[in-house]
Amino acid sequence: QVQLVESGGGLVQAGGSLRLSCAASARSFSPYVMGWFRHTPGKQREFVAAISWRGGFTLYADSVKGRFTISRDNAKNTMYLQMSSLKPEDTAVYYCASGSTAADLQEGHAYDYWGQGTRVTVSD
């Protein structure tokens, strides 16, 4: 099975930056897509961004477009989320996921494996 581990979360002031990482441990890791979702207690899980593993195609939620940048290092089996101009509304547990489909990438069901999450807290 594929194991995904997020890291890089923490406490940051509004307007600051943070870089999240998602490392995959798998035998021959070759997903079609990897993505980031976030969740705040009491609210639904929200799509953040996705990137196709081979081609580097990116997709962003409107709420983060222009502020967040998704990238990946295929040789390291690692995906990143560079977050800038952070807002208190960005506070959440961020989860990385990998999937094998090109459809419905903003939906959780498109992804097969999930990490355990890393917490991001943005203070005023």
KOLKOLTOR-332552 format. One record per residue: residue number from 1; x, y, z of N, C-alpha, C in turn. Coordinates in steps of 0.001 Angstrom, whole numbers, always signed. Example, Ala and Ser with C-alpha at 12.3 -4.5 7.8 and 13.67 -1.06 7.14 Angstrom:
BEGIN
+------+---------+---------+---------+---------+---------+---------+---------+---------+---------+
! resi !     n.u !     n.v !     n.w !    ca.u !    ca.v !    ca.w !     c.u !     c.v !     c.w !
+------+---------+---------+---------+---------+---------+---------+---------+---------+---------+
!    1 !  +13190 !   -5690 !   +7800 !  +12300 !   -4500 !   +7800 !  +13200 !   -3300 !   +7800 !
!    2 !  +12850 !   -2250 !   +7080 !  +13670 !   -1060 !   +7140 !  +12900 !     +30 !   +7870 !
+------+---------+---------+---------+---------+---------+---------+---------+---------+---------+
//
This chain:
BEGIN
+------+---------+---------+---------+---------+---------+---------+---------+---------+---------+
! resi !     n.u !     n.v !     n.w !    ca.u !    ca.v !    ca.w !     c.u !     c.v !     c.w !
+------+---------+---------+---------+---------+---------+---------+---------+---------+---------+
!    1 !    +814 !   -1171 !      +0 !      +0 !      +0 !      +0 !    +872 !   +1254 !      +0 !
!    2 !    +229 !   +2368 !    -318 !    +907 !   +3651 !    -342 !    +729 !   +4330 !   +1004 !
!    3 !   +1824 !   +4806 !   +1554 !   +1783 !   +5575 !   +2783 !   +2189 !   +7014 !   +2489 !
!    4 !   +1368 !   +7949 !   +2914 !   +1626 !   +9360 !   +2713 !   +1785 !  +10035 !   +4060 !
!    5 !   +2819 !  +10837 !   +4196 !   +3096 !  +11513 !   +5456 !   +3309 !  +12996 !   +5206 !
!    6 !   +2459 !  +13808 !   +5820 !   +2574 !  +15255 !   +5702 !   +3493 !  +15805 !   +6783 !
!    7 !   +4108 !  +16926 !   +6486 !   +4927 !  +17619 !   +7463 !   +4984 !  +19095 !   +7097 !
!    8 !   +5460 !  +19902 !   +8023 !   +5658 !  +21312 !   +7756 !   +4622 !  +22236 !   +8346 !
!    9 !   +3589 !  +21680 !   +8946 !   +2577 !  +22520 !   +9551 !   +3101 !  +23214 !  +10790 !
!   10 !   +2346 !  +24197 !  +11239 !   +2745 !  +24933 !  +12422 !   +1919 !  +26175 !  +12600 !
!   11 !   +2396 !  +27038 !  +13472 !   +1732 !  +28297 !  +13783 !   +2433 !  +29428 !  +13051 !
!   12 !   +1652 !  +30242 !  +12380 !   +2203 !  +31360 !  +11627 !   +1251 !  +32544 !  +11722 !
!   13 !   +1793 !  +33737 !  +11676 !    +965 !  +34932 !  +11711 !    +345 !  +35205 !  +10345 !
!   14 !    -803 !  +35859 !  +10364 !   -1445 !  +36249 !   +9112 !    -474 !  +37035 !   +8249 !
!   15 !    -475 !  +36713 !   +6967 !    +448 !  +37344 !   +6043 !   +1740 !  +36579 !   +5864 !
!   16 !   +1967 !  +35614 !   +6707 !   +3182 !  +34831 !   +6645 !   +3109 !  +33694 !   +5651 !
!   17 !   +4155 !  +32889 !   +5644 !   +4272 !  +31784 !   +4703 !   +4615 !  +30493 !   +5420 !
!   18 !   +4268 !  +29399 !   +4779 !   +4542 !  +28079 !   +5313 !   +4642 !  +27116 !   +4137 !
!   19 !   +5516 !  +26145 !   +4249 !   +5672 !  +25146 !   +3198 !   +5383 !  +23761 !   +3742 !
!   20 !   +4383 !  +23113 !   +3177 !   +4024 !  +21766 !   +3566 !   +4656 !  +20757 !   +2621 !
!   21 !   +4977 !  +19598 !   +3160 !   +5523 !  +18511 !   +2364 !   +4681 !  +17263 !   +2552 !
!   22 !   +4650 !  +16439 !   +1537 !   +3970 !  +15157 !   +1597 !   +4887 !  +14126 !    +967 !
!   23 !   +5385 !  +13226 !   +1785 !   +6297 !  +12194 !   +1316 !   +5561 !  +10874 !   +1170 !
!   24 !   +5766 !  +10222 !     +52 !   +5116 !   +8952 !    -229 !   +6101 !   +7804 !     -86 !
!   25 !   +5670 !   +6769 !    +596 !   +6439 !   +5533 !    +707 !   +5641 !   +4445 !     +22 !
!   26 !   +6157 !   +3961 !   -1071 !   +5460 !   +2932 !   -1820 !   +6422 !   +2218 !   -2752 !
!   27 !   +6056 !   +1014 !   -3115 !   +6804 !    +275 !   -4109 !   +6356 !    +762 !   -5478 !
!   28 !   +7235 !   +1398 !   -6187 !   +6940 !   +1956 !   -7502 !   +5765 !   +2933 !   -7425 !
!   29 !   +6020 !   +4088 !   -6864 !   +5005 !   +5112 !   -6693 !   +4809 !   +5871 !   -7996 !
!   30 !   +3632 !   +5757 !   -8562 !   +3341 !   +6431 !   -9830 !   +1861 !   +6779 !   -9933 !
!   31 !   +1389 !   +7698 !   -9106 !     -14 !   +8103 !   -9181 !    -254 !   +8961 !  -10402 !
!   32 !   -1517 !   +9122 !  -10759 !   -1820 !  +10083 !  -11802 !   -1779 !  +11491 !  -11225 !
!   33 !   -2300 !  +11629 !  -10004 !   -2425 !  +12945 !   -9412 !   -2150 !  +12882 !   -7915 !
!   34 !   -1646 !  +13961 !   -7391 !   -1574 !  +14143 !   -5955 !   -2219 !  +15476 !   -5624 !
!   35 !   -2849 !  +15522 !   -4475 !   -3559 !  +16730 !   -4121 !   -3532 !  +17030 !   -2644 !
!   36 !   -3962 !  +18235 !   -2336 !   -4077 !  +18702 !    -958 !   -5524 !  +19054 !    -649 !
!   37 !   -5980 !  +18616 !    +508 !   -7273 !  +18982 !   +1048 !   -7055 !  +19533 !   +2444 !
!   38 !   -8033 !  +20260 !   +2937 !   -7943 !  +20750 !   +4299 !   -9283 !  +20592 !   +5000 !
!   39 !   -9212 !  +20477 !   +6317 !  -10414 !  +20268 !   +7095 !  -10340 !  +21004 !   +8417 !
!   40 !  -11416 !  +21685 !   +8738 !  -11593 !  +22337 !  +10024 !  -12762 !  +21664 !  +10726 !
!   41 !  -12631 !  +21342 !  +12003 !  -13736 !  +20693 !  +12719 !  -15044 !  +21449 !  +12554 !
!   42 !  -16101 !  +20706 !  +12239 !  -17406 !  +21302 !  +12048 !  -17687 !  +21733 !  +10627 !
!   43 !  -16696 !  +21651 !   +9766 !  -16869 !  +22010 !   +8370 !  -16458 !  +20848 !   +7478 !
!   44 !  -16933 !  +20875 !   +6248 !  -16602 !  +19831 !   +5300 !  -15157 !  +19945 !   +4833 !
!   45 !  -14618 !  +18817 !   +4466 !  -13302 !  +18801 !   +3869 !  -13310 !  +19622 !   +2583 !
!   46 !  -12274 !  +20396 !   +2370 !  -12211 !  +21326 !   +1257 !  -11004 !  +21036 !    +373 !
!   47 !  -11243 !  +20989 !    -919 !  -10155 !  +20841 !   -1874 !   -9287 !  +22087 !   -1878 !
!   48 !   -7978 !  +21892 !   -1965 !   -7042 !  +23010 !   -1981 !   -6323 !  +23107 !   -3321 !
!   49 !   -5640 !  +22034 !   -3705 !   -4856 !  +22057 !   -4936 !   -4513 !  +20640 !   -5345 !
!   50 !   -4209 !  +20465 !   -6620 !   -3805 !  +19162 !   -7133 !   -2767 !  +19347 !   -8225 !
!   51 !   -1972 !  +18316 !   -8432 !    -956 !  +18341 !   -9473 !    -840 !  +16960 !  -10097 !
!   52 !    -813 !  +16897 !  -11410 !    -593 !  +15617 !  -12069 !    +864 !  +15225 !  -11896 !
!   53 !   +1077 !  +13969 !  -11565 !   +2408 !  +13534 !  -11169 !   +3418 !  +13574 !  -12303 !
!   54 !   +2981 !  +13179 !  -13488 !   +3898 !  +13124 !  -14607 !   +4031 !  +14461 !  -15336 !
!   55 !   +2906 !  +15094 !  -15614 !   +2935 !  +16297 !  -16419 !   +3029 !  +17606 !  -15660 !
!   56 !   +2701 !  +17587 !  -14377 !   +2772 !  +18799 !  -13595 !   +1594 !  +19745 !  -13779 !
!   57 !    +518 !  +19269 !  -14364 !    -690 !  +20075 !  -14472 !   -1188 !  +20420 !  -13074 !
!   58 !   -1587 !  +21659 !  -12869 !   -2028 !  +22095 !  -11553 !   -3456 !  +22598 !  -11576 !
!   59 !   -4111 !  +22440 !  -10452 !   -5477 !  +22893 !  -10267 !   -5579 !  +23458 !   -8854 !
!   60 !   -6190 !  +24638 !   -8729 !   -6302 !  +25291 !   -7436 !   -7735 !  +25667 !   -7119 !
!   61 !   -8056 !  +25605 !   -5849 !   -9317 !  +26162 !   -5396 !   -9252 !  +27676 !   -5513 !
!   62 !  -10385 !  +28287 !   -5814 !  -10418 !  +29736 !   -5961 !   -9942 !  +30451 !   -4696 !
!   63 !  -10196 !  +29855 !   -3557 !   -9865 !  +30485 !   -2295 !   -8366 !  +30611 !   -2047 !
!   64 !   -7562 !  +29822 !   -2756 !   -6119 !  +29852 !   -2531 !   -5332 !  +30254 !   -3768 !
!   65 !   -5997 !  +30371 !   -4889 !   -5313 !  +30697 !   -6132 !   -4593 !  +32032 !   -6017 !
!   66 !   -3335 !  +32037 !   -6419 !   -2526 !  +33235 !   -6328 !   -1736 !  +33330 !   -5039 !
!   67 !   -2106 !  +32538 !   -4056 !   -1412 !  +32542 !   -2776 !    -651 !  +31253 !   -2511 !
!   68 !   -1201 !  +30145 !   -2973 !    -590 !  +28834 !   -2754 !      -1 !  +28323 !   -4059 !
!   69 !   +1086 !  +27573 !   -3956 !   +1699 !  +26945 !   -5109 !   +1968 !  +25478 !   -4802 !
!   70 !   +1444 !  +24599 !   -5638 !   +1671 !  +23177 !   -5472 !   +2795 !  +22748 !   -6409 !
!   71 !   +3626 !  +21842 !   -5948 !   +4725 !  +21343 !   -6761 !   +5072 !  +19929 !   -6318 !
!   72 !   +5946 !  +19284 !   -7074 !   +6361 !  +17948 !   -6685 !   +7777 !  +17663 !   -7160 !
!   73 !   +8436 !  +16766 !   -6456 !   +9745 !  +16266 !   -6822 !   +9581 !  +14765 !   -7002 !
!   74 !   +9439 !  +14340 !   -8240 !   +9153 !  +12938 !   -8513 !  +10259 !  +12009 !   -8015 !
!   75 !  +11498 !  +12454 !   -8130 !  +12618 !  +11622 !   -7699 !  +12591 !  +11357 !   -6202 !
!   76 !  +11994 !  +12268 !   -5455 !  +11909 !  +12126 !   -4002 !  +10549 !  +11641 !   -3533 !
!   77 !   +9653 !  +11366 !   -4480 !   +8291 !  +10946 !   -4141 !   +7645 !  +11923 !   -3161 !
!   78 !   +7847 !  +13191 !   -3418 !   +7405 !  +14212 !   -2483 !   +6639 !  +15316 !   -3196 !
!   79 !   +5561 !  +15745 !   -2568 !   +4757 !  +16851 !   -3055 !   +4827 !  +17979 !   -2039 !
!   80 !   +4725 !  +19205 !   -2525 !   +4828 !  +20365 !   -1663 !   +3647 !  +21307 !   -1861 !
!   81 !   +3379 !  +22067 !    -840 !   +2408 !  +23145 !    -933 !   +3033 !  +24374 !    -294 !
!   82 !   +3417 !  +25323 !   -1122 !   +3968 !  +26579 !    -633 !   +2810 !  +27538 !    -405 !
!   83 !   +2620 !  +27938 !    +826 !   +1517 !  +28797 !   +1200 !   +2047 !  +30168 !   +1583 !
!   84 !   +1535 !  +31187 !    +933 !   +1947 !  +32559 !   +1195 !    +717 !  +33407 !   +1468 !
!   85 !    +960 !  +34601 !   +2003 !    -137 !  +35520 !   +2329 !   -1234 !  +34799 !   +3099 !
!   86 !    -828 !  +34057 !   +4090 !   -1774 !  +33233 !   +4838 !   -2780 !  +34077 !   +5605 !
!   87 !   -3986 !  +33550 !   +5663 !   -5095 !  +34198 !   +6344 !   -5603 !  +33294 !   +7461 !
!   88 !   -6249 !  +33859 !   +8456 !   -6829 !  +33018 !   +9506 !   -7775 !  +31954 !   +8949 !
!   89 !   -8441 !  +32244 !   +7846 !   -9343 !  +31287 !   +7221 !   -8619 !  +30060 !   +6680 !
!   90 !   -7306 !  +30138 !   +6545 !   -6524 !  +29001 !   +6078 !   -6232 !  +28005 !   +7194 !
!   91 !   -6572 !  +28361 !   +8412 !   -6352 !  +27461 !   +9538 !   -7123 !  +26162 !   +9336 !
!   92 !   -6417 !  +25052 !   +9389 !   -7028 !  +23744 !   +9161 !   -5975 !  +22670 !   +9316 !
!   93 !   -6435 !  +21437 !   +9320 !   -5534 !  +20311 !   +9162 !   -5448 !  +20029 !   +7672 !
!   94 !   -4253 !  +20006 !   +7156 !   -4036 !  +19805 !   +5734 !   -3651 !  +18360 !   +5471 !
!   95 !   -4331 !  +17750 !   +4510 !   -4114 !  +16362 !   +4156 !   -3626 !  +16253 !   +2717 !
!   96 !   -2678 !  +15385 !   +2488 !   -2286 !  +15087 !   +1125 !   -2905 !  +13768 !    +711 !
!   97 !   -3080 !  +13605 !    -580 !   -3711 !  +12411 !   -1109 !   -3165 !  +12110 !   -2494 !
!   98 !   -3233 !  +10852 !   -2877 !   -2838 !  +10437 !   -4215 !   -3981 !   +9701 !   -4877 !
!   99 !   -4075 !   +9834 !   -6183 !   -5151 !   +9202 !   -6918 !   -4715 !   +8717 !   -8279 !
!  100 !   -5566 !   +7945 !   -8898 !   -5263 !   +7337 !  -10189 !   -6176 !   +7805 !  -11306 !
!  101 !   -7000 !   +8806 !  -11041 !   -7945 !   +9281 !  -12041 !   -7700 !  +10739 !  -12383 !
!  102 !   -8144 !  +11120 !  -13568 !   -8029 !  +12503 !  -14010 !   -9340 !  +13256 !  -13857 !
!  103 !  -10359 !  +12579 !  -13369 !  -11677 !  +13178 !  -13236 !  -11992 !  +13535 !  -11791 !
!  104 !  -12795 !  +14559 !  -11622 !  -13300 !  +14975 !  -10312 !  -12190 !  +15196 !   -9300 !
!  105 !  -11163 !  +15889 !   -9705 !   -9996 !  +16056 !   -8854 !  -10243 !  +16951 !   -7650 !
!  106 !  -11353 !  +17670 !   -7647 !  -11706 !  +18497 !   -6504 !  -12559 !  +17739 !   -5492 !
!  107 !  -12768 !  +16453 !   -5759 !  -13577 !  +15620 !   -4880 !  -12712 !  +14562 !   -4218 !
!  108 !  -12988 !  +14306 !   -2954 !  -12206 !  +13339 !   -2213 !  -12255 !  +11936 !   -2774 !
!  109 !  -13370 !  +11568 !   -3390 !  -13513 !  +10209 !   -3896 !  -12573 !   +9914 !   -5050 !
!  110 !  -11958 !  +10941 !   -5630 !  -11024 !  +10729 !   -6722 !   -9668 !  +10226 !   -6239 !
!  111 !   -9460 !  +10224 !   -4953 !   -8172 !   +9869 !   -4381 !   -8233 !   +8549 !   -3624 !
!  112 !   -7167 !   +7790 !   -3723 !   -7123 !   +6441 !   -3164 !   -6428 !   +6358 !   -1815 !
!  113 !   -5426 !   +7180 !   -1610 !   -4637 !   +7127 !    -393 !   -4549 !   +8508 !    +235 !
!  114 !   -4537 !   +8509 !   +1552 !   -4536 !   +9757 !   +2305 !   -3491 !   +9743 !   +3400 !
!  115 !   -2918 !  +10896 !   +3657 !   -2027 !  +11044 !   +4779 !   -2800 !  +11313 !   +6047 !
!  116 !   -2097 !  +11454 !   +7140 !   -2726 !  +11667 !   +8432 !   -2950 !  +13130 !   +8770 !
!  117 !   -2381 !  +14018 !   +7993 !   -2621 !  +15434 !   +8164 !   -1544 !  +16163 !   +8934 !
!  118 !   -1417 !  +17442 !   +8639 !    -536 !  +18318 !   +9384 !   -1290 !  +19611 !   +9666 !
!  119 !   -1201 !  +20073 !  +10889 !   -2019 !  +21199 !  +11317 !   -1353 !  +22529 !  +10981 !
!  120 !   -2155 !  +23420 !  +10417 !   -1726 !  +24779 !  +10112 !   -2626 !  +25735 !  +10876 !
!  121 !   -2027 !  +26589 !  +11671 !   -2779 !  +27586 !  +12420 !   -2260 !  +28961 !  +12057 !
!  122 !   -3158 !  +29811 !  +11585 !   -2802 !  +31168 !  +11191 !   -3444 !  +32127 !  +12178 !
!  123 !   -2637 !  +32847 !  +12901 !   -3123 !  +33770 !  +13912 !   -3300 !  +35164 !  +13337 !
!  124 !   -4143 !  +35945 !  +14013 !   -4382 !  +37325 !  +13585 !   -3172 !  +38183 !  +13852 !
+------+---------+---------+---------+---------+---------+---------+---------+---------+---------+
//
